[in-house]
Amino acid sequence: MSLIPQFVAQRAAFEEAYQTGQWHLLSGFFADDLVYEVLNMPFHCRLEGRAAVISGLQRSVERFDQLCRRTVGIGAVIREEGANVLVNSGIRFERDDAPPIEVRLWEIATYHEGKIRRLMDIYDAPDHDRFAEWMAEWGEGLDPSYA
């Protein structure tokens, strides 16, 4: 049975939480011992445990994403390999008079017993410096960090 529908359902729950603030909606998709890593960004991190991950997602969304206009899923490609769902896509953020910043990443969700046990966001190589420069110039009042 394909894991992609489960992943799509989790993404839909994330978007609902994004809109409503009901972050508990994500709990059923994540294992208790979930590990989330963000790599190749100035705000890189490693969070351990479902509660810490959900809290980190909420923190980043409230202090960055929701203070910008966000476009997700640009050029998205989704694949499944074993217990992993891999998504490659772009995200664009726009804010006031700032030029838009668009980054690309691999999101990799590893499943165990029907729940995501490991989640990784790996940003493309040039995006680290471009994002840091954009934040330095245009990011006043924004904080994309998860912890």
C-alpha positions as a Markdown table, in Angstrom:
| # | Residue | x | y | z |
|---|---|---|---|---|
| 1 | Met | 0.0 | 0.0 | 0.0 |
| 2 | Ser | 1.3 | 3.4 | -1.0 |
| 3 | Leu | 2.4 | 5.9 | 1.7 |
| 4 | Ile | 1.8 | 8.9 | -0.5 |
| 5 | Pro | -1.9 | 9.2 | 0.4 |
| 6 | Gln | -0.9 | 9.3 | 4.1 |
| 7 | Phe | 1.7 | 12.0 | 3.4 |
| 8 | Val | -0.8 | 14.0 | 1.4 |
| 9 | Ala | -3.3 | 13.8 | 4.3 |
| 10 | Gln | -0.6 | 15.0 | 6.7 |
| 11 | Arg | 0.2 | 17.9 | 4.5 |
| 12 | Ala | -3.5 | 18.8 | 4.4 |
| 13 | Ala | -3.6 | 18.7 | 8.2 |
| 14 | Phe | -0.6 | 21.0 | 8.3 |
| 15 | Glu | -2.3 | 23.5 | 6.0 |
| 16 | Glu | -5.5 | 23.3 | 8.2 |
| 17 | Ala | -3.3 | 23.9 | 11.3 |
| 18 | Tyr | -1.6 | 26.8 | 9.5 |
| 19 | Gln | -5.0 | 28.4 | 8.8 |
| 20 | Thr | -6.7 | 27.6 | 12.1 |
| 21 | Gly | -4.0 | 27.3 | 14.7 |
| 22 | Gln | -5.2 | 23.8 | 15.6 |
| 23 | Trp | -1.7 | 22.2 | 15.7 |
| 24 | His | -2.9 | 19.2 | 17.5 |
| 25 | Leu | -4.3 | 18.0 | 14.2 |
| 26 | Leu | -0.8 | 16.8 | 13.3 |
| 27 | Ser | -0.4 | 14.5 | 16.3 |
| 28 | Gly | -1.9 | 11.4 | 14.7 |
| 29 | Phe | 0.5 | 11.5 | 11.8 |
| 30 | Phe | 3.7 | 11.6 | 13.9 |
| 31 | Ala | 5.3 | 8.9 | 16.0 |
| 32 | Asp | 6.1 | 9.7 | 19.6 |
| 33 | Asp | 9.8 | 9.5 | 18.9 |
| 34 | Leu | 9.7 | 11.6 | 15.8 |
| 35 | Val | 13.0 | 13.3 | 14.8 |
| 36 | Tyr | 12.8 | 16.4 | 12.5 |
| 37 | Glu | 15.9 | 17.9 | 10.9 |
| 38 | Val | 16.2 | 21.1 | 8.8 |
| 39 | Leu | 19.4 | 21.2 | 6.9 |
| 40 | Asn | 21.3 | 23.7 | 4.8 |
| 41 | Met | 19.6 | 26.8 | 6.1 |
| 42 | Pro | 20.7 | 29.4 | 8.6 |
| 43 | Phe | 17.9 | 28.1 | 10.9 |
| 44 | His | 19.0 | 24.5 | 10.6 |
| 45 | Cys | 17.9 | 22.4 | 13.6 |
| 46 | Arg | 17.2 | 19.0 | 15.0 |
| 47 | Leu | 14.1 | 18.5 | 17.1 |
| 48 | Glu | 13.2 | 15.3 | 18.9 |
| 49 | Gly | 9.8 | 14.1 | 20.0 |
| 50 | Arg | 6.4 | 14.7 | 18.6 |
| 51 | Ala | 5.5 | 17.6 | 21.0 |
| 52 | Ala | 8.8 | 19.4 | 20.3 |
| 53 | Val | 8.3 | 19.1 | 16.5 |
| 54 | Ile | 4.8 | 20.3 | 16.5 |
| 55 | Ser | 5.8 | 23.2 | 18.8 |
| 56 | Gly | 8.7 | 24.0 | 16.5 |
| 57 | Leu | 6.5 | 24.0 | 13.4 |
| 58 | Gln | 4.0 | 26.3 | 15.1 |
| 59 | Arg | 6.8 | 28.6 | 16.2 |
| 60 | Ser | 8.3 | 28.9 | 12.7 |
| 61 | Val | 5.0 | 29.4 | 11.0 |
| 62 | Glu | 3.8 | 32.1 | 13.5 |
| 63 | Arg | 7.1 | 34.0 | 13.4 |
| 64 | Phe | 7.9 | 33.8 | 9.7 |
| 65 | Asp | 5.4 | 32.1 | 7.3 |
| 66 | Gln | 2.3 | 33.9 | 8.5 |
| 67 | Leu | 4.1 | 37.3 | 8.3 |
| 68 | Cys | 4.7 | 36.8 | 4.6 |
| 69 | Arg | 2.6 | 35.7 | 1.6 |
| 70 | Arg | 3.5 | 32.1 | 1.0 |
| 71 | Thr | 3.3 | 29.9 | -2.1 |
| 72 | Val | 4.1 | 26.2 | -1.6 |
| 73 | Gly | 4.5 | 23.3 | -3.9 |
| 74 | Ile | 6.1 | 25.1 | -6.8 |
| 75 | Gly | 7.1 | 22.4 | -9.3 |
| 76 | Ala | 6.4 | 19.6 | -6.8 |
| 77 | Val | 7.5 | 16.1 | -7.6 |
| 78 | Ile | 6.6 | 13.3 | -5.1 |
| 79 | Arg | 8.0 | 9.8 | -5.0 |
| 80 | Glu | 8.0 | 6.8 | -2.7 |
| 81 | Glu | 11.0 | 4.7 | -2.0 |
| 82 | Gly | 10.6 | 1.9 | 0.6 |
| 83 | Ala | 9.4 | 3.5 | 3.8 |
| 84 | Asn | 10.1 | 7.0 | 2.5 |
| 85 | Val | 8.1 | 9.7 | 0.8 |
| 86 | Leu | 10.2 | 12.2 | -0.9 |
| 87 | Val | 9.0 | 15.6 | -2.2 |
| 88 | Asn | 11.0 | 18.0 | -4.1 |
| 89 | Ser | 9.4 | 21.4 | -4.5 |
| 90 | Gly | 9.8 | 25.2 | -4.1 |
| 91 | Ile | 8.4 | 27.7 | -1.7 |
| 92 | Arg | 8.1 | 31.4 | -2.3 |
| 93 | Phe | 7.8 | 34.1 | 0.3 |
| 94 | Glu | 6.8 | 37.6 | -0.4 |
| 95 | Arg | 6.7 | 40.5 | 2.0 |
| 96 | Asp | 5.8 | 44.2 | 1.6 |
| 97 | Asp | 8.3 | 45.8 | -0.7 |
| 98 | Ala | 10.9 | 43.1 | -0.4 |
| 99 | Pro | 11.7 | 41.1 | -3.5 |
| 100 | Pro | 10.3 | 37.5 | -3.3 |
| 101 | Ile | 12.6 | 34.8 | -2.0 |
| 102 | Glu | 12.1 | 31.3 | -3.5 |
| 103 | Val | 13.9 | 28.3 | -2.2 |
| 104 | Arg | 13.8 | 24.6 | -3.2 |
| 105 | Leu | 14.0 | 21.6 | -0.9 |
| 106 | Trp | 13.7 | 17.9 | -0.5 |
| 107 | Glu | 11.2 | 17.0 | 2.2 |
| 108 | Ile | 11.7 | 13.3 | 3.2 |
| 109 | Ala | 9.3 | 11.6 | 5.5 |
| 110 | Thr | 10.2 | 8.1 | 6.8 |
| 111 | Tyr | 7.4 | 6.0 | 8.1 |
| 112 | His | 7.3 | 3.3 | 10.7 |
| 113 | Glu | 4.2 | 1.5 | 11.7 |
| 114 | Gly | 2.0 | 3.9 | 9.8 |
| 115 | Lys | 3.4 | 7.1 | 11.3 |
| 116 | Ile | 6.2 | 9.5 | 10.4 |
| 117 | Arg | 9.2 | 8.7 | 12.5 |
| 118 | Arg | 11.7 | 10.9 | 10.8 |
| 119 | Leu | 11.2 | 14.1 | 8.8 |
| 120 | Met | 13.9 | 16.0 | 7.0 |
| 121 | Asp | 13.9 | 19.2 | 5.0 |
| 122 | Ile | 17.1 | 19.5 | 3.0 |
| 123 | Tyr | 17.4 | 22.8 | 1.1 |
| 124 | Asp | 19.3 | 23.2 | -2.1 |
| 125 | Ala | 22.9 | 24.2 | -1.8 |
| 126 | Pro | 22.7 | 27.9 | -3.0 |
| 127 | Asp | 19.7 | 28.6 | -0.9 |
| 128 | His | 21.5 | 28.9 | 2.4 |
| 129 | Asp | 23.4 | 32.0 | 1.4 |
| 130 | Arg | 20.6 | 33.6 | -0.6 |
| 131 | Phe | 18.2 | 33.2 | 2.3 |
| 132 | Ala | 20.7 | 34.6 | 4.8 |
| 133 | Glu | 21.2 | 37.6 | 2.6 |
| 134 | Trp | 17.5 | 38.1 | 2.1 |
| 135 | Met | 16.9 | 37.9 | 5.8 |
| 136 | Ala | 19.7 | 40.4 | 6.5 |
| 137 | Glu | 18.2 | 42.9 | 4.0 |
| 138 | Trp | 14.5 | 42.3 | 4.3 |
| 139 | Gly | 13.8 | 40.1 | 7.3 |
| 140 | Glu | 13.4 | 42.6 | 10.2 |
| 141 | Gly | 10.8 | 41.2 | 12.6 |
| 142 | Leu | 10.9 | 37.7 | 11.0 |
| 143 | Asp | 12.2 | 34.5 | 12.7 |
| 144 | Pro | 12.0 | 31.3 | 10.8 |
| 145 | Ser | 13.8 | 29.2 | 13.5 |
| 146 | Tyr | 12.0 | 26.2 | 15.0 |
| 147 | Ala | 13.7 | 26.3 | 18.4 |
